Amino acid sequence: MKHIPLEAVSHVSLSSSCQVHRVEIPPCCCVSRNPMPGSYLYIGYLPESKSLEVAALFANIHSYREGLHDKDGQLVLRNMEDMIASVAQEAAQCLEQLVCVIALLEIVPKQQMYLDAFGTPEGMFPRKRDEDLLLARVQRAIHLLSMSKSPDDLTTTCLTR
């Protein structure tokens, strides 16, 4: 499958809001078929002048189905850790700011896995404190999203203050 790039939408600053997108992850590993249904990717950031465009976000995540291949069809990425790091970095470049990505994965055999990664745009060097604050806000949003009345939504956006 061809990799679909992320896109940003410009807007007026939402000041101190934290924006978190929840996207269900399709099976990405061409060997194990992990993750299983019910696995989610959370992408969080403090929107300044841009937000991720949700249709492009959905397409981007689903372009990892059964591994990420280069233009020649060669498998270049098949594990969840690299996928999460790749999404974090691509989102950070697209938004030109610090991004935190958390994955809550259902995997076989009968396990759950938590992964997190930060992405930073080229030339940006965030302080550890900034990463810790963003991680805490994203985790709070995940808690709020887990109480959502519509857990089957494939893409959900949560704004918190």
N, C-alpha and C positions, 0 to 999 in steps of 0.2 A: 504494500500500500504506500502511496506517495505521502510524504510528510507535509502536513498543512501548517503554515506558519501562524503564529498568534497575531492578532490585530488589536490596536487600541482605539478607543473612542475619546475624543477631546470633550471636556466639559469644564464648568466652573468648579473651582476647588470646593471640596466637601469638608474643609477644615480638619477637625480632629477625628473624623470618622474612620473606622477600619472597615474595609470591604473584604468579604470572604466569599469566594465562589465554591460551591460543592458540585462536583461532577462525578458521576458513577464511572468507574474505570472498567473497560472491557478486558477480556483475557489478553494479556500482552506477551506472555512468554510462549513461544512457539513449541517449547518442549513440555512444560508442566501444565500449560493452559491456565496458569495463575495470572491474575487473581480471579477469584470466584465472584459471582453476583453478590451484591451487597457491599462491595469494596468502593471506597470513595477517596477522591483527591480533593483537598481543600487548598485553595490558593488565596493567600491573604496579603494585603498591602494597605497603606494609608494613601488613598487616592489624592493626588495633588491636582494635576490638570488632565489626567488620562485614567481610563478604566479599560479593562479587557472587554472586548466585544464578545458577547456570550456565544453566538453561533460559531465564530472562529475558534473560540476556546473549546467548545464541544468537538468540532472537527479535528482540532489539533490533538486532543487527548485520544480520540478514536483512531488517529493515524498511527498510533503506537500498537494497534491490534496485531498480535502475532509477531511482534518485534518491529524495530525500525530498520528500514533498508535504505541503502544509498541509491543513487540514480542508475547504477548498474545491476541493482537487485541483490547486492551483497548485504547480509545481515550485519548491522553495525551496533545494535543495542537490543538486548533481550531481557535484561534483568531489571527488577523494580527499582533498585537503588539508583542505577544510572538514569532510568526514566524520570524519577522524581527530581534528581539533580538537573537533568536537561530541561525539564519544564520550568523549574525555578529560575534557571539562568536565562532561558528564552523569555520568560515573563518579565524579569528584571530589565533585560535589554529593551523589550517592547515598551515598557512603562517608564523606563529611565529612573528607576528607584528600587530600593530594597524590597524583596518579596520573600515571603515564607510559604513553603509548600509542605503540607502534612498529608500523609497517606495512611488511611486506616483500612487494612487489607484482610480479606478472608482468603486463606490459602489452604491448599490440600497438602498434607493430610490433617484435617481438623485443627487448624491453627489460625491465630490472628497475628498480624504484624503491624507495627507502628514505625513509620519512617518520617523523618523531617529533613528539609534542606532549605538553605537560604540561597537566593540569587542576588547578585549585585551587578549593576551596570558597570561596564568598563570604566575604570578611572575613579570609581566610588569606593571609599574605604569606611564602611559603617563601624561605629563603636559597638562593642559587645553589649552594652546597655541597650542600644537601639534594637539589636536582634532579640534580646530577652523581652523587651517591652512588646515588640511585634508578635513574638511567639505567644506570650500570655494573652494578648488580645485575640489572636487567631484561635487559641484553645478555648477561650470564652465563647467565641462565635460558634465553634464546633459544638459546644455544649448546648447553645441555644438552637442550633440547627437540628440536633439530635432529638429535641423536644417538638420539632415541627410536626404539624398535622398531616403533612404530605411527604412522607419519607420516600415515596417512589419517584419524586421529581428527579429528572436526570441532571438538571442544572438549576441550582438555587443560589441566590445572592443574598447575603446578610450584611446589613450596615449596622454597626454598633458605635456608640460614643463612649 
